Amino acid sequence: MTAKIFRSHDRVPSVPESGLYRQLLTEWVDLNTTTGPRNAVTRWGRLEPALAGHTRPADIVDAIDKAERGGKDAILGALIKLFHDGHQLAGRIALQVMLPKLSALAKHSDHGPDNVWTEDRRHNAIACFWEMLTDYPISRRPNSVAAGLGLETLRLITTPRNRPIAVEIPAGDRTLEYIENNDGRETGHQVIGDPGTSGTIDTDATLDTVVAWGVKRGVIKPVDGTLLLDAYSPTRRDCDFDGAAARAGIKREAARKRCTRARERLTIAIHAELNPEAATQSA
């Protein structure tokens, strides 16, 4: 598999050996032909000078590939700042930039009987990248950003606690916003299976049901589920990071980051649960 397949912006290349890559590449082509992402990229140019002049996600990736080191750092840094400010698309573009590196890391990250399958290693590498990107200290490390992202992802991959996680990265308007609604509900009609029962959980389920599902599946830790429920309590109109942090005995920023990670992990896991055949259909 060559890095060139991750730079196919307008046509989905054939990747018979990886359902995960097929899905990511299909999503990438969609992002470059959909109005929403194009409009977002145009708006970013007014927020981040390094992103000015681009009209679609692919333009940003191509600009990074062509730029000298300083230019690469500026553009990647701008994407990371936007991602930290809540722009999921910016993180997805950063992922596309790094996919050749992540593919290489996955190929050489077999560390025992729990991580022997190639596709599992690919899932794990991408999940580790997404987790790392959430906390990447771009303000303290504005130089050699691509190298830093690769090294930090490798560190997570090789940490014993990490095991392959079969997830899909949310992209564009298809990102499930399970916890974005104040009452913790989703308006769709799909269902997810409850691993502890023979029934299903409708997506009209309350936030506490979704969190309980995530804890039971091992998607999030119980302590983070508790923090998430506290911060996003349906009895309040807005999330309360200050109160949740005080009650947990941690700083507000730490509470916000932990809630963000937990929310993203739940979104990714639910997306994968609701779309088990997506990779096959995109082949």
N, C-alpha and C positions, 0 to 999 in steps of 0.2 A: 504494500500500500504506500503510495507516494503522497507527499504534502500537497501536490497539485489538486487533489480532489477537494481539499478544503478551501480552495479558491475558485470554485465553480459557482458563480453568483446567479446565473440565469438558467442553468440546467442542472437537474439532479444527476450526478454521475452514478454509474453502477458500482455498488459496494456490496457484493454478494456475501462477504464474510462477516458483516456487522449490521445487525438490525438497528443498533443504537446510532451508528454513524449515518445510516440511511435516513433515519428520522430527523436527526439534526440537520442534515444537508437539505432535506425537503423543507423543513421549517425555514432554513436560511434563504432558500429561493423564494419562499412565500413572503418573508420579511422584506425582500427587495422588490417585490411587485405589488405590495399593499400600500395604500395611501397613508395609513396611520404612522408606520415607521418612517416613511419619507418626510412627513410633516414634522415628526419629532426631531429628526436629524437636522432639518432646516432651522428649527427653533434653537437647538443646541448651539448653533453657530453664533447666536447672539449672546449666549451665556458664557461660552468658552471659546476664546479666540483661536485656539488650536484646531477647532472643529469647523471653523468658518469656511464656506465655499462648497461644502459637501451636501448632496441632495438625497443620498440613500445610504443604508448601512454599509453596502459594499464599497462605497467611495472611501469610507474611513479605513476599512481593512486594507485596501490598495494603497492608501496614503501612508499607512504605517509600514507596509512592506517596502515602499520605495524610499522612505525617509532615512536620513542619517540618524545616528544614535540620539542626538538632542531632540530631533523632530519626533522620533518614535516615543521618547519619554514624555514629551509634551502631550501628544495625542492620547497615549494610553493613560497618562495621569488624568487628563480631562474626563475620559470615560469612567475611570474609577471614582472620581469625585461625584460625577453624575449618578453613578450606581449607588454610592453611599447616601445620596440625597433622595433615593427612592426610584430612580429611573431604571427599571429592570432591563429595558432594551439595551442600555449602555453596557450592562454586565454581559448580556448575550453577545454583543459585538466583541467585547474583550475575549469572551470564550472562543469565538470564531477565529480571532487573531491567534490564539494560543493552541488551537486544535492540533496543528502539526506536532508541536512539542508534547502535548498531552498524549497523543497517539504513541509517540516514541517512549514516553514514560510508562505507559500502560504495557508496552511490549516487553519492558525490562523490569517489571515490578512483581514478579512471582516470588512470594515469600512464605510458602508453606501450603499444606493441604486445603486450607480454607480459601485460598486465592489462586487456584490452579487453572480456572477457565479463562480464556482470553477475553471473552465478552464481559465477564465479571470484572476483570482488571480494567477494562475500558470504562465501565460504569463507575468503578471506584475512583479512578483518576479524575474523571470529570466532576464527580460529587465532591472530592477533596478540593479541587480548584474552586468550585462554587462556594464552598465553606470558607476557604482561605480568602477569597476575594472580598467577602463581607467585612473582614477586619484588616485588610491590607493597609499598612500605615503610609499611605501615599504622601502625606505632608512631611513625614520624617525621612522617607526614602524616595525622593523624586527622580533619582538617577538610575540607569540600568534597570528600568521597570520590568521589561520582559524577562530578563534574567532573574530578577527577584521573584516574579510570579512563578516561574518554573521551579526555582529552588524551594520556595515555600510549599508549593504543591507536592514536590518530592518529599519534603519533610513530613507532611501529613500522610502521604501514601505509605511511608516506611515506619510510621508510628504504629506500634503493635495494636493499639485500640482500633485502628481502622481496618475494616473488612469490606469486601465488595458490597455495594448497595445498589440494587437494581432500580435506578431512578431515571427520570427524564427531566431535562432542564426546561423550565417554562419559557416560552418565547412569545413576544408580541402580545396581541390581543387575546391569544388563546390561554394566557396564564390564568389559572383558576384563582379567584379572589375569595376564597372561603372565609378568611378572617378579616377581609377589608371592610365588610359590612358591620356596622356597630352591633347588630343583634346576632352576629355570628351565623347568619343564614346565607344560603346561595339560592338563586332563583331557578336553577336548572332542574331537570327531572331524572338525571342519571342516578344510579345507586352504586354504593360501594359495599363490598361484603364485610361483615363483621367476623373476624377470625375466631371469635369466641362463641359464636352462635351459628345456627343453621340459617338464620335470616339475613337481612340486609339493612343497611343504614341509608335512608333516603337523604339526598343532599339538602333536604329541608331541615336536617338535624341541627340541633343547637350547638353552640360553640363547645360546650363542655363535652358533648358526645363526640365531636370531631377530635378534640384533644385526647379524650380517653382512648379513641381508636388509634391515634398516633402513638400514645404511650404503650399501648398493648402490642402494637406492631414493632416497637423499638425505634420508631422514627425520631421521637424526641424523648428526652429524659423526664422522669416524673417531676423533678424540681423545676424544669423549664416549663412543663405543662401548667404547673401551679402558678408560676410567674405570669405566664401568658393569660391565664384565666383572670388573674388579679388585674393585670393591666388593661385587658379588653372586656371587662365586666359589662354585660348587657344592661346593667342598671344605670350606666353612665352614658352620656352622649358621645364622649370622646375617650380615647385611651388615656390612662393615667400612669405614666412612667414614674412620675415623682412619688406617688403614693405606693406603687408596687415596689419601687426600689427601697423606700424607707421601711416597708414591712418585711422585705427580704434581707435588710441589712447590707445592701450594696449601693454603689453609686448609680445615679440616674442613667448615665451613658452606658454602664455595664448592663443595666436592665433593658435599655432600648436595644442594644446589640443582641442580647440573648433572645429577646422577643422576636427580633428580625430574623435571626437564624432559625428559631423554632417555627415561625410562620412560613419561611421559605421551604424548610424541610417538609412541613405538612403539605404545602402546595405542590411540591415536586412529587411526593409520595401519592397524593390523591390523583394528580394528573396521570401518573403511571398506572394507578389502579383502575381509573376510569377509561384508559385507552390502551389496554393490553395488546390490541391487534394493530395499533397504529403503525408500528415498524413494518409489519408484514404487508399492510395495505400500501405502504409507500414504496415497496420494492418494485 
